[in-house]
Amino acid sequence: MQELILESANIHANTFYSTVAIVVIGSMVLVAGVRAKLLFVLVAAALPKHL
C-alpha cells in the first residue's frame, strides 16, 4: 500500500515539475519576444535620424 502512495506522490511531483518547467520556459520565451520587439522598435526609431 505504501509503495502505491509513494508512486502516486512521485507522479504528482513529476507533473508539478513539468508544469513549472513549461511555465518558466513559456515566460522566458515571452520576455525574449517582448525584448526583441522593443529592440526592433528602438532600432527602427533610431535609424532614420542617423540616415
LUMSEVEX-611918 format. One line per 8 residues: number of its first residue (from 0); for each residue x, y, z of N, C-alpha, C, CB. Coordinates in nm, 4 decimals. Glycine has a CB too. Layout:
<nodes>
NUM	X,Y,Z,X,Y,Z,X,Y,Z,X,Y,Z | ...
</nodes>
This chain:
<nodes>
0	0.0834,-0.1208,0.0000,0.0000,0.0000,0.0000,0.0867,0.1255,0.0000,-0.0942,0.0008,0.1220 | 0.1934,0.1219,0.0793,0.2805,0.2400,0.0900,0.3526,0.2683,-0.0428,0.3840,0.2199,0.2031 | 0.3867,0.1607,-0.1133,0.4516,0.1777,-0.2438,0.3596,0.2516,-0.3407,0.4917,0.0408,-0.3026 | 0.2314,0.2182,-0.3348,0.1323,0.2821,-0.4216,0.1231,0.4315,-0.3909,-0.0059,0.2153,-0.4046 | 0.1240,0.4654,-0.2619,0.1187,0.6065,-0.2193,0.2432,0.6803,-0.2688,0.1074,0.6173,-0.0636 | 0.3594,0.6182,-0.2525,0.4844,0.6789,-0.2989,0.4818,0.6980,-0.4501,0.6052,0.5922,-0.2583 | 0.4306,0.5974,-0.5195,0.4222,0.6032,-0.6658,0.3362,0.7210,-0.7109,0.3650,0.4716,-0.7217 | 0.2189,0.7352,-0.6501,0.1292,0.8449,-0.6883,0.1887,0.9801,-0.6502,-0.0084,0.8274,-0.6219
8	0.2581,0.9871,-0.5369,0.3235,1.1115,-0.4951,0.4326,1.1487,-0.5949,0.3830,1.0974,-0.3525 | 0.5055,1.0479,-0.6408,0.6118,1.0690,-0.7385,0.5546,1.1218,-0.8694,0.6892,0.9388,-0.7630 | 0.4431,1.0649,-0.9133,0.3774,1.1097,-1.0366,0.3306,1.2541,-1.0217,0.2576,1.0176,-1.0717 | 0.2742,1.2860,-0.9048,0.2288,1.4228,-0.8800,0.3465,1.5201,-0.8832,0.1561,1.4318,-0.7446 | 0.4588,1.4807,-0.8242,0.5781,1.5654,-0.8228,0.6284,1.5883,-0.9651,0.6892,1.5018,-0.7361 | 0.6320,1.4812,-1.0450,0.6775,1.4930,-1.1838,0.5869,1.5854,-1.2642,0.6831,1.3551,-1.2498 | 0.4564,1.5709,-1.2447,0.3602,1.6558,-1.3151,0.3797,1.8007,-1.2750,0.2158,1.6113,-1.2860 | 0.3993,1.8220,-1.1448,0.4198,1.9570,-1.0921,0.5453,2.0193,-1.1522,0.4299,1.9544,-0.9384
16	0.6554,1.9427,-1.1522,0.7808,1.9969,-1.2042,0.7746,2.0234,-1.3542,0.8948,1.9017,-1.1739 | 0.7079,1.9350,-1.4281,0.6973,1.9581,-1.5728,0.6089,2.0794,-1.6016,0.6409,1.8330,-1.6439 | 0.5049,2.0986,-1.5205,0.4192,2.2168,-1.5365,0.4989,2.3433,-1.5083,0.2961,2.2089,-1.4428 | 0.5774,2.3418,-1.4008,0.6612,2.4570,-1.3655,0.7610,2.4850,-1.4778,0.7360,2.4319,-1.2314 | 0.8222,2.3796,-1.5304,0.9196,2.3956,-1.6391,0.8548,2.4602,-1.7614,0.9805,2.2592,-1.6774 | 0.7333,2.4141,-1.7958,0.6615,2.4703,-1.9114,0.6316,2.6178,-1.8894,0.5303,2.3931,-1.9369 | 0.5861,2.6510,-1.7675,0.5535,2.7906,-1.7354,0.6785,2.8780,-1.7424,0.4894,2.8005,-1.5951 | 0.7890,2.8290,-1.6850,0.9146,2.9054,-1.6846,0.9645,2.9275,-1.8270,1.0226,2.8325,-1.6013
24	0.9660,2.8209,-1.9067,1.0125,2.8324,-2.0454,0.9213,2.9260,-2.1247,1.0178,2.6932,-2.1128 | 0.7905,2.9123,-2.1030,0.6948,2.9982,-2.1716,0.7148,3.1447,-2.1394,0.5548,2.9579,-2.1363 | 0.7365,3.1736,-2.0115,0.7557,3.3137,-1.9719,0.8881,3.3678,-2.0245,0.7505,3.3276,-1.8189 | 0.9919,3.2818,-2.0283,1.1208,3.3245,-2.0832,1.1079,3.3581,-2.2315,1.2272,3.2150,-2.0627 | 1.0352,3.2742,-2.3049,1.0123,3.2984,-2.4479,0.9341,3.4279,-2.4675,0.9365,3.1796,-2.5122 | 0.8334,3.4472,-2.3823,0.7510,3.5679,-2.3894,0.8358,3.6920,-2.3639,0.6352,3.5606,-2.2879 | 0.9186,3.6872,-2.2591,1.0058,3.8004,-2.2251,1.1040,3.8275,-2.3392,1.0828,3.7726,-2.0929 | 1.1607,3.7207,-2.3951,1.2546,3.7362,-2.5069,1.1846,3.8003,-2.6267,1.3147,3.5991,-2.5470
32	1.0609,3.7592,-2.6531,0.9839,3.8165,-2.7634,0.9560,3.9641,-2.7427,0.8534,3.7421,-2.7803 | 0.9189,4.0001,-2.6200,0.8912,4.1405,-2.5876,1.0179,4.2239,-2.6014,0.8340,4.1535,-2.4445 | 1.1297,4.1706,-2.5514,1.2580,4.2426,-2.5622,1.2963,4.2629,-2.7080,1.3702,4.1659,-2.4885 | 1.2808,4.1581,-2.7886,1.3147,4.1674,-2.9309,1.2281,4.2727,-2.9996,1.2971,4.0304,-3.0001 | 1.0998,4.2754,-2.9643,1.0077,4.3725,-3.0240,1.0464,4.5143,-2.9842,0.8626,4.3432,-2.9814 | 1.0787,4.5335,-2.8553,1.1200,4.6657,-2.8065,1.2484,4.7103,-2.8754,1.1399,4.6635,-2.6533 | 1.3437,4.6167,-2.8870,1.4714,4.6468,-2.9519,1.4482,4.6859,-3.0976,1.5672,4.5258,-2.9431 | 1.3613,4.6117,-3.1662,1.3283,4.6405,-3.3061,1.2665,4.7795,-3.3196,1.2320,4.5339,-3.3619
40	1.1743,4.8126,-3.2284,1.1089,4.9441,-3.2306,1.2119,5.0544,-3.2071,0.9967,4.9516,-3.1235 | 1.3014,5.0324,-3.1106,1.4054,5.1321,-3.0809,1.4974,5.1521,-3.2010,1.4878,5.0893,-2.9578 | 1.5392,5.0416,-3.2621,1.6272,5.0489,-3.3791,1.5557,5.1193,-3.4946,1.6728,4.9071,-3.4223 | 1.4301,5.0833,-3.5174,1.3516,5.1444,-3.6250,1.3331,5.2941,-3.6011,1.2146,5.0755,-3.6371 | 1.3180,5.3326,-3.4750,1.3013,5.4745,-3.4413,1.4334,5.5500,-3.4548,1.2465,5.4896,-3.2983 | 1.5445,5.4830,-3.4273,1.6755,5.5482,-3.4283,1.7346,5.5583,-3.5693,1.7715,5.4726,-3.3380 | 1.7053,5.4624,-3.6558,1.7675,5.4578,-3.7885,1.7443,5.5819,-3.8746,1.7170,5.3391,-3.8616 | 1.6224,5.6301,-3.8929,1.6018,5.7454,-3.9817,1.6810,5.8689,-3.9401,1.4555,5.7801,-3.9865
48	1.7030,5.8867,-3.8108,1.7783,6.0028,-3.7618,1.9253,5.9948,-3.8043,1.7682,6.0125,-3.6082 | 1.9793,5.8726,-3.8063,2.1190,5.8556,-3.8456,2.1353,5.8681,-3.9962,2.1718,5.7204,-3.7982 | 2.0360,5.8235,-4.0714,2.0423,5.8322,-4.2173,1.9953,5.9694,-4.2591,1.9567,5.7216,-4.2849
</nodes>
